[in-house]
Amino acid sequence: MLTQALIVDDSPSVLDFLKRLIEADGAVEAKTFLDPIQALGVARELHFDVALVDYEMPKMDGIHFIRELRSLPGFSETPVAMITSSDSDEIKLRALEAGATDFLPKRPNSVEVRVRLRNLVSLGQAVRKLNDRASHLAGEVAAATRKLQDREEEIILRLALAVEYRDNDTGEHTLRVAKYSQIIAEQLGLPPRFCRDIYLAAPLHDVGKVGIPDHILLKPDRLTDSEMSIVRTHARIGERILADSECDLIRLAATIALAHHERWDGGGYPNGLRAVEIPIAARVVAVADVFDALTTRRPYKEPMPLMDARDYLIANRARHFDPDCVDAFMSRWDEVATIATTQSLAPFQRKDPQSQLVA
């Protein structure tokens, strides 16, 4: 691949000389410009490995040009030489401060010009190789990170399904809560990455149920007060299982597990938090979890009709639930109804990391 050079000088004869000189060994391809403003316009679209610019030009001097070139993406490390016949230390200092790498004397037959130009091209080639290598390594790191995230997500899903299978023979409560939570988070305008993380962490909200005895968890009748007290311990159990992880997702899941039974009016458990004292992720999951619990069959109850469950959420807006979360949920009711009535939900599918919607 040829080294790409940018040459800017208001003298056609100097441009022709520098172009022939820099292209002499066949390893460089040069684009020449009499107009520095036009040259900057092209530099916004094309990348150059080396730049040569005259100091004295009518529309823009070389120092100004170098400063503008350095501000463009991809030109922070590009070797840039200013061509000048001046020996002024002040001019050279200003050029260096603007980002000049070297200076070329304006003497067409100078051996010094040829040597400096050759060194400049070699430096440009080295910078390009380093940048290419850095880009390659960044790609490898990104691919490895995506692979780790895929594994992380799969582990979370499988753990959540294992918990859910204890009292639900399909495990689809896990997936519905994840999807409902995602809808709410997106409608609240939370950052895309946080929406994704809530989607992935939400299924672990009931992981603490592994500590609840089966004769209570699977009881087909109404629970006694003492049995209900035992069930309520699942929030702290879940938090203890998930706490202190080095994984951001697991830490978020721990927060959700602990606080998803808190109420907006302060009447929830285990800490009696109220309103915005409750972490936003837990407020989101609370709406998703209760709605799905109401609308699905459990050992102790029949499913509630969707519209009745909808009315329940609205009636408990600003009492049990964060009103903004309820409003967000209702604003996409058609999607909610589709999820609620789908017979079989697919497991988590990973999409482009830039996507705001993980489905």
Buried (B, 14 or more C-beta within 10 A) or exposed (E): EEBBBBBBBBBEEBBEBBBEBBBEEEEBBBBBBBBBEEBBEEBEEEBBBBBBBBBBBEEBBBBBBBBBBBEEEEBEBBBBBBBBEBEEEEBBEBBBEBBBBBBBBBEEEEEEBBEBBBBBBBBBBEBBEEBEEEEEEEEEEEEEEEEEBEEBBEEBBEBBBEBBEBBBEBBBBBBBBBBBBBBBBBBBEBEBEBBBBBBBBBBBBBBBBBBBEEEBBEBEEEBEEEBEEBBBBBBBBBBBBBBEEEBEBBBBBBBBBBBBBBBBEEEBBBBEBBBEEBBBBBBBBBBBBBBBBBBBEBEEEEBBEBEEBBEBBBEBBEEBBBBBBBBBBBEBEEBBBEBBEEEEBEBBEBEEEEEBEBE
